[in-house]
């Protein structure tokens, strides 16, 4: 069964509503003093090339959640002072990937609380989710998230369901005052339109009380590009930066939203 053409701004895999960004205006390059920006750009390109080769993997599971996962799926890209860093690409095997590194002006505990509410990373105008909280003492939290994205075109309507497993590991600090948390997720059941989907978030405390956040996702799915994933990450970061955002409760059992 072919997928119905998606609407502009709709992301099938994540359900995140994103805003298409246009390129900034071109500026003349000043002569002299350009070596440092050039070296920084080279470092970013090399990091992106490394991620491309890393994402060229098979179709098996990304994580073994029977063992506590304490490392992200791929190494983080560099943190660039003063601005967000996002790179993306597609591996020779057709796996689309995107990686981001940003600073969120909130403590790790606040960012973690927002990530526990999966509505933070979904567009709830097109998506329904039901979260099952699983008792796993080795993790801070372990969720099975059932997702249904509704696609519409003219008078046609189609629902695309799948399930993600999310594991949150405390790596540094305490539950009351975490300093490093690794969140890992992957598709574990559902639609054949998504052949592979998995990723990581790393929340690292900074000395000024803010959070160094790295994001990574790789996905092989119908009508999903690496640029879509990059734009999804930008939308998630915008959500996480909303001041005084109150996360919803992660109630035990199945809690539909």
BALOBA-1460 file (C-alpha; in Angstrom, 3 decimals):
// residues 257
<rec num="1" residu="x" x="0.000" y="0.000" z="0.000"/>
<rec num="2" residu="x" x="1.499" y="3.312" z="-1.038"/>
<rec num="3" residu="x" x="1.676" y="6.183" z="1.388"/>
<rec num="4" residu="x" x="-0.614" y="9.136" z="0.869"/>
<rec num="5" residu="x" x="1.391" y="12.224" z="-0.022"/>
<rec num="6" residu="x" x="2.209" y="14.096" z="3.151"/>
<rec num="7" residu="x" x="1.270" y="17.679" z="3.767"/>
<rec num="8" residu="x" x="3.908" y="20.414" z="3.813"/>
<rec num="9" residu="x" x="5.461" y="20.596" z="7.223"/>
<rec num="10" residu="x" x="4.421" y="17.077" z="8.250"/>
<rec num="11" residu="x" x="6.955" y="14.518" z="9.369"/>
<rec num="12" residu="x" x="5.715" y="10.916" z="9.170"/>
<rec num="13" residu="x" x="8.174" y="9.246" z="11.510"/>
<rec num="14" residu="x" x="8.181" y="11.649" z="14.424"/>
<rec num="15" residu="x" x="4.976" y="13.591" z="13.905"/>
<rec num="16" residu="x" x="6.893" y="16.761" z="14.686"/>
<rec num="17" residu="x" x="5.597" y="19.876" z="12.980"/>
<rec num="18" residu="x" x="8.524" y="21.793" z="11.580"/>
<rec num="19" residu="x" x="9.045" y="25.132" z="9.878"/>
<rec num="20" residu="x" x="11.000" y="25.097" z="6.658"/>
<rec num="21" residu="x" x="13.934" y="27.435" z="6.986"/>
<rec num="22" residu="x" x="15.427" y="29.354" z="4.100"/>
<rec num="23" residu="x" x="19.100" y="29.957" z="3.648"/>
<rec num="24" residu="x" x="20.514" y="33.157" z="5.063"/>
<rec num="25" residu="x" x="21.726" y="35.876" z="2.766"/>
<rec num="26" residu="x" x="25.177" y="35.483" z="1.325"/>
<rec num="27" residu="x" x="27.773" y="37.771" z="2.772"/>
<rec num="28" residu="x" x="31.133" y="38.804" z="1.347"/>
<rec num="29" residu="x" x="34.148" y="37.060" z="2.826"/>
<rec num="30" residu="x" x="36.599" y="39.362" z="4.520"/>
<rec num="31" residu="x" x="40.213" y="38.875" z="3.629"/>
<rec num="32" residu="x" x="42.494" y="37.991" z="6.457"/>
<rec num="33" residu="x" x="41.496" y="36.359" z="9.725"/>
<rec num="34" residu="x" x="39.507" y="33.700" z="7.859"/>
<rec num="35" residu="x" x="41.646" y="30.753" z="8.887"/>
<rec num="36" residu="x" x="39.794" y="30.012" z="12.148"/>
<rec num="37" residu="x" x="36.281" y="29.904" z="10.592"/>
<rec num="38" residu="x" x="37.670" y="27.754" z="7.793"/>
<rec num="39" residu="x" x="39.181" y="25.294" z="10.266"/>
<rec num="40" residu="x" x="35.918" y="25.200" z="12.219"/>
<rec num="41" residu="x" x="33.967" y="24.497" z="9.045"/>
<rec num="42" residu="x" x="36.421" y="21.729" z="8.158"/>
<rec num="43" residu="x" x="35.920" y="20.150" z="11.589"/>
<rec num="44" residu="x" x="32.153" y="20.184" z="11.112"/>
<rec num="45" residu="x" x="32.487" y="18.608" z="7.650"/>
<rec num="46" residu="x" x="34.749" y="15.869" z="9.035"/>
<rec num="47" residu="x" x="32.301" y="15.189" z="11.863"/>
<rec num="48" residu="x" x="29.489" y="14.904" z="9.326"/>
<rec num="49" residu="x" x="31.526" y="12.528" z="7.177"/>
<rec num="50" residu="x" x="32.180" y="10.356" z="10.233"/>
<rec num="51" residu="x" x="28.470" y="10.218" z="11.005"/>
<rec num="52" residu="x" x="27.721" y="9.157" z="7.420"/>
<rec num="53" residu="x" x="29.981" y="6.129" z="7.677"/>
<rec num="54" residu="x" x="28.662" y="5.319" z="11.149"/>
<rec num="55" residu="x" x="25.059" y="5.368" z="9.957"/>
<rec num="56" residu="x" x="25.783" y="2.873" z="7.175"/>
<rec num="57" residu="x" x="24.645" y="-0.102" z="9.237"/>
<rec num="58" residu="x" x="22.377" y="-3.111" z="8.917"/>
<rec num="59" residu="x" x="18.687" y="-3.474" z="9.651"/>
<rec num="60" residu="x" x="19.073" y="-5.054" z="13.100"/>
<rec num="61" residu="x" x="18.217" y="-3.390" z="16.424"/>
<rec num="62" residu="x" x="20.255" y="-0.346" z="17.380"/>
<rec num="63" residu="x" x="20.203" y="-1.088" z="21.132"/>
<rec num="64" residu="x" x="20.058" y="-4.069" z="23.460"/>
<rec num="65" residu="x" x="17.848" y="-2.669" z="26.209"/>
<rec num="66" residu="x" x="18.298" y="-5.796" z="28.346"/>
<rec num="67" residu="x" x="21.563" y="-4.139" z="29.372"/>
<rec num="68" residu="x" x="21.717" y="-0.579" z="30.660"/>
<rec num="69" residu="x" x="22.610" y="1.727" z="27.773"/>
<rec num="70" residu="x" x="25.019" y="4.459" z="28.902"/>
<rec num="71" residu="x" x="26.486" y="5.624" z="25.577"/>
<rec num="72" residu="x" x="24.738" y="7.387" z="22.671"/>
<rec num="73" residu="x" x="24.229" y="5.604" z="19.382"/>
<rec num="74" residu="x" x="26.882" y="7.780" z="17.683"/>
<rec num="75" residu="x" x="29.499" y="10.212" z="19.045"/>
<rec num="76" residu="x" x="28.343" y="13.819" z="19.434"/>
<rec num="77" residu="x" x="29.337" y="16.456" z="16.907"/>
<rec num="78" residu="x" x="31.237" y="19.536" z="18.161"/>
<rec num="79" residu="x" x="29.547" y="22.207" z="20.254"/>
<rec num="80" residu="x" x="29.990" y="25.558" z="18.469"/>
<rec num="81" residu="x" x="30.072" y="28.562" z="20.834"/>
<rec num="82" residu="x" x="27.289" y="31.039" z="20.239"/>
<rec num="83" residu="x" x="25.100" y="29.006" z="17.905"/>
<rec num="84" residu="x" x="23.415" y="25.662" z="17.320"/>
<rec num="85" residu="x" x="25.197" y="23.009" z="15.299"/>
<rec num="86" residu="x" x="23.175" y="20.706" z="13.011"/>
<rec num="87" residu="x" x="24.463" y="18.350" z="10.301"/>
<rec num="88" residu="x" x="22.674" y="15.715" z="8.240"/>
<rec num="89" residu="x" x="23.190" y="13.272" z="5.386"/>
<rec num="90" residu="x" x="22.315" y="9.911" z="3.865"/>
<rec num="91" residu="x" x="24.472" y="6.798" z="4.001"/>
<rec num="92" residu="x" x="25.199" y="4.630" z="0.938"/>
<rec num="93" residu="x" x="22.658" y="2.138" z="2.327"/>
<rec num="94" residu="x" x="19.925" y="4.789" z="2.231"/>
<rec num="95" residu="x" x="19.830" y="5.502" z="5.968"/>
<rec num="96" residu="x" x="18.979" y="9.163" z="6.589"/>
<rec num="97" residu="x" x="20.670" y="10.642" z="9.647"/>
<rec num="98" residu="x" x="20.911" y="13.943" z="11.463"/>
<rec num="99" residu="x" x="22.982" y="15.088" z="14.404"/>
<rec num="100" residu="x" x="22.679" y="18.216" z="16.534"/>
<rec num="101" residu="x" x="24.483" y="19.893" z="19.424"/>
<rec num="102" residu="x" x="22.980" y="22.876" z="21.257"/>
<rec num="103" residu="x" x="22.831" y="24.603" z="24.620"/>
<rec num="104" residu="x" x="19.454" y="24.749" z="26.373"/>
<rec num="105" residu="x" x="19.101" y="27.460" z="29.015"/>
<rec num="106" residu="x" x="17.651" y="25.044" z="31.564"/>
<rec num="107" residu="x" x="19.167" y="22.561" z="34.025"/>
<rec num="108" residu="x" x="19.444" y="18.891" z="33.078"/>
<rec num="109" residu="x" x="16.560" y="17.928" z="35.389"/>
<rec num="110" residu="x" x="14.179" y="20.310" z="33.587"/>
<rec num="111" residu="x" x="15.173" y="19.093" z="30.109"/>
<rec num="112" residu="x" x="14.795" y="15.485" z="31.285"/>
<rec num="113" residu="x" x="11.310" y="16.193" z="32.650"/>
<rec num="114" residu="x" x="10.282" y="17.610" z="29.266"/>
<rec num="115" residu="x" x="11.651" y="14.610" z="27.357"/>
<rec num="116" residu="x" x="9.638" y="12.272" z="29.590"/>
<rec num="117" residu="x" x="6.539" y="13.920" z="28.118"/>
<rec num="118" residu="x" x="6.593" y="12.545" z="24.578"/>
<rec num="119" residu="x" x="4.256" y="15.281" z="23.412"/>
<rec num="120" residu="x" x="7.372" y="17.489" z="23.455"/>
<rec num="121" residu="x" x="8.697" y="15.660" z="20.380"/>
<rec num="122" residu="x" x="5.396" y="15.059" z="18.565"/>
<rec num="123" residu="x" x="2.940" y="17.192" z="16.619"/>
<rec num="124" residu="x" x="-0.213" y="16.412" z="18.582"/>
<rec num="125" residu="x" x="-2.468" y="17.856" z="15.874"/>
<rec num="126" residu="x" x="-1.761" y="14.765" z="13.744"/>
<rec num="127" residu="x" x="-0.525" y="12.256" z="16.308"/>
<rec num="128" residu="x" x="-1.968" y="10.239" z="19.169"/>
<rec num="129" residu="x" x="0.309" y="8.531" z="21.651"/>
<rec num="130" residu="x" x="-0.159" y="6.124" z="24.542"/>
<rec num="131" residu="x" x="2.746" y="5.691" z="26.947"/>
<rec num="132" residu="x" x="3.283" y="2.538" z="28.995"/>
<rec num="133" residu="x" x="5.685" y="3.048" z="31.905"/>
<rec num="134" residu="x" x="7.717" y="-0.144" z="32.403"/>
<rec num="135" residu="x" x="9.349" y="-0.928" z="35.751"/>
<rec num="136" residu="x" x="13.076" y="-1.217" z="35.023"/>
<rec num="137" residu="x" x="15.234" y="-0.503" z="38.104"/>
<rec num="138" residu="x" x="18.373" y="-0.207" z="35.936"/>
<rec num="139" residu="x" x="16.907" y="2.841" z="34.189"/>
<rec num="140" residu="x" x="15.653" y="6.193" z="35.454"/>
<rec num="141" residu="x" x="12.618" y="5.564" z="33.252"/>
<rec num="142" residu="x" x="11.646" y="3.086" z="30.551"/>
<rec num="143" residu="x" x="8.693" y="3.778" z="28.239"/>
<rec num="144" residu="x" x="6.890" y="1.928" z="25.463"/>
<rec num="145" residu="x" x="5.231" y="4.594" z="23.332"/>
<rec num="146" residu="x" x="2.462" y="3.610" z="20.913"/>
<rec num="147" residu="x" x="2.180" y="6.210" z="18.151"/>
<rec num="148" residu="x" x="-0.452" y="6.714" z="15.468"/>
<rec num="149" residu="x" x="0.046" y="9.405" z="12.828"/>
<rec num="150" residu="x" x="-3.039" y="10.287" z="10.780"/>
<rec num="151" residu="x" x="-2.410" y="11.259" z="7.154"/>
<rec num="152" residu="x" x="-5.087" y="12.945" z="5.064"/>
<rec num="153" residu="x" x="-5.289" y="13.784" z="1.360"/>
<rec num="154" residu="x" x="-8.543" y="15.063" z="-0.095"/>
<rec num="155" residu="x" x="-11.215" y="12.650" z="1.190"/>
<rec num="156" residu="x" x="-8.757" y="9.871" z="2.004"/>
<rec num="157" residu="x" x="-7.468" y="9.129" z="5.476"/>
<rec num="158" residu="x" x="-4.811" y="6.677" z="6.627"/>
<rec num="159" residu="x" x="-3.427" y="5.862" z="10.049"/>
<rec num="160" residu="x" x="0.206" y="4.808" z="10.421"/>
<rec num="161" residu="x" x="0.923" y="3.051" z="13.762"/>
<rec num="162" residu="x" x="4.203" y="2.024" z="15.367"/>
<rec num="163" residu="x" x="5.772" y="1.546" z="18.812"/>
<rec num="164" residu="x" x="8.981" y="3.036" z="20.191"/>
<rec num="165" residu="x" x="10.964" y="1.937" z="23.246"/>
<rec num="166" residu="x" x="12.614" y="4.742" z="25.231"/>
<rec num="167" residu="x" x="15.283" y="4.166" z="27.902"/>
<rec num="168" residu="x" x="16.629" y="6.937" z="30.152"/>
<rec num="169" residu="x" x="19.932" y="6.219" z="31.923"/>
<rec num="170" residu="x" x="21.533" y="8.205" z="34.715"/>
<rec num="171" residu="x" x="25.261" y="8.293" z="33.957"/>
<rec num="172" residu="x" x="26.481" y="11.052" z="36.278"/>
<rec num="173" residu="x" x="25.001" y="12.668" z="39.370"/>
<rec num="174" residu="x" x="21.922" y="11.599" z="41.308"/>
<rec num="175" residu="x" x="18.246" y="11.247" z="40.435"/>
<rec num="176" residu="x" x="17.586" y="14.478" z="42.357"/>
<rec num="177" residu="x" x="20.520" y="16.327" z="40.779"/>
<rec num="178" residu="x" x="21.449" y="14.628" z="37.490"/>
<rec num="179" residu="x" x="24.506" y="15.834" z="35.618"/>
<rec num="180" residu="x" x="24.508" y="13.446" z="32.640"/>
<rec num="181" residu="x" x="21.574" y="11.496" z="31.227"/>
<rec num="182" residu="x" x="21.568" y="9.354" z="28.086"/>
<rec num="183" residu="x" x="18.167" y="8.771" z="26.466"/>
<rec num="184" residu="x" x="18.014" y="6.033" z="23.823"/>
<rec num="185" residu="x" x="15.089" y="5.024" z="21.631"/>
<rec num="186" residu="x" x="14.196" y="2.748" z="18.752"/>
<rec num="187" residu="x" x="11.195" y="1.486" z="16.826"/>
<rec num="188" residu="x" x="10.259" y="-1.979" z="18.116"/>
<rec num="189" residu="x" x="6.983" y="-2.730" z="16.298"/>
<rec num="190" residu="x" x="4.516" y="-1.410" z="13.763"/>
<rec num="191" residu="x" x="4.268" y="-0.139" z="10.216"/>
<rec num="192" residu="x" x="6.493" y="-1.478" z="7.458"/>
<rec num="193" residu="x" x="6.756" y="2.067" z="6.087"/>
<rec num="194" residu="x" x="9.411" y="2.653" z="8.760"/>
<rec num="195" residu="x" x="12.176" y="0.132" z="8.227"/>
<rec num="196" residu="x" x="14.606" y="1.562" z="10.766"/>
<rec num="197" residu="x" x="14.377" y="4.314" z="13.371"/>
<rec num="198" residu="x" x="16.560" y="4.914" z="16.403"/>
<rec num="199" residu="x" x="18.442" y="7.676" z="18.133"/>
<rec num="200" residu="x" x="19.899" y="9.247" z="21.243"/>
<rec num="201" residu="x" x="19.750" y="12.349" z="23.380"/>
<rec num="202" residu="x" x="22.613" y="13.216" z="25.727"/>
<rec num="203" residu="x" x="21.950" y="15.776" z="28.456"/>
<rec num="204" residu="x" x="25.165" y="17.070" z="30.059"/>
<rec num="205" residu="x" x="25.223" y="19.683" z="32.815"/>
<rec num="206" residu="x" x="27.325" y="22.793" z="32.238"/>
<rec num="207" residu="x" x="29.014" y="24.824" z="34.956"/>
<rec num="208" residu="x" x="26.596" y="27.731" z="34.441"/>
<rec num="209" residu="x" x="23.556" y="25.529" z="35.158"/>
<rec num="210" residu="x" x="22.499" y="25.128" z="31.515"/>
<rec num="211" residu="x" x="22.396" y="21.893" z="29.512"/>
<rec num="212" residu="x" x="24.685" y="20.779" z="26.709"/>
<rec num="213" residu="x" x="22.266" y="18.745" z="24.569"/>
<rec num="214" residu="x" x="23.284" y="16.452" z="21.729"/>
<rec num="215" residu="x" x="20.720" y="14.784" z="19.464"/>
<rec num="216" residu="x" x="21.115" y="12.018" z="16.905"/>
<rec num="217" residu="x" x="18.662" y="10.000" z="14.811"/>
<rec num="218" residu="x" x="18.996" y="7.594" z="11.938"/>
<rec num="219" residu="x" x="15.972" y="6.416" z="9.998"/>
<rec num="220" residu="x" x="15.062" y="4.520" z="6.852"/>
<rec num="221" residu="x" x="11.426" y="5.206" z="5.998"/>
<rec num="222" residu="x" x="9.117" y="6.060" z="3.125"/>
<rec num="223" residu="x" x="9.020" y="9.762" z="2.249"/>
<rec num="224" residu="x" x="11.558" y="10.699" z="4.916"/>
<rec num="225" residu="x" x="14.756" y="12.610" z="4.162"/>
<rec num="226" residu="x" x="17.791" y="13.515" z="6.223"/>
<rec num="227" residu="x" x="16.755" y="17.164" z="5.967"/>
<rec num="228" residu="x" x="13.387" y="16.236" z="7.507"/>
<rec num="229" residu="x" x="15.227" y="14.755" z="10.478"/>
<rec num="230" residu="x" x="17.402" y="17.850" z="10.840"/>
<rec num="231" residu="x" x="14.285" y="20.043" z="10.805"/>
<rec num="232" residu="x" x="12.631" y="17.743" z="13.341"/>
<rec num="233" residu="x" x="15.594" y="18.253" z="15.682"/>
<rec num="234" residu="x" x="15.300" y="22.024" z="15.315"/>
<rec num="235" residu="x" x="11.614" y="21.814" z="16.232"/>
<rec num="236" residu="x" x="12.351" y="19.695" z="19.295"/>
<rec num="237" residu="x" x="15.000" y="22.171" z="20.454"/>
<rec num="238" residu="x" x="12.510" y="25.014" z="20.080"/>
<rec num="239" residu="x" x="10.036" y="23.084" z="22.244"/>
<rec num="240" residu="x" x="12.652" y="22.382" z="24.902"/>
<rec num="241" residu="x" x="13.594" y="26.059" z="25.031"/>
<rec num="242" residu="x" x="10.055" y="27.263" z="25.775"/>
<rec num="243" residu="x" x="10.308" y="29.104" z="29.132"/>
<rec num="244" residu="x" x="8.442" y="27.550" z="32.055"/>
<rec num="245" residu="x" x="7.151" y="24.703" z="29.915"/>
<rec num="246" residu="x" x="5.365" y="22.267" z="32.222"/>
<rec num="247" residu="x" x="5.763" y="18.608" z="31.313"/>
<rec num="248" residu="x" x="2.761" y="16.316" z="31.549"/>
<rec num="249" residu="x" x="2.737" y="13.437" z="34.022"/>
<rec num="250" residu="x" x="4.119" y="10.057" z="33.072"/>
<rec num="251" residu="x" x="1.412" y="8.059" z="34.778"/>
<rec num="252" residu="x" x="1.864" y="4.311" z="35.348"/>
<rec num="253" residu="x" x="0.145" y="1.937" z="32.984"/>
<rec num="254" residu="x" x="-1.100" y="3.113" z="29.606"/>
<rec num="255" residu="x" x="-1.764" y="6.858" z="29.579"/>
<rec num="256" residu="x" x="-3.257" y="8.010" z="26.255"/>
<rec num="257" residu="x" x="-2.706" y="11.632" z="25.184"/>
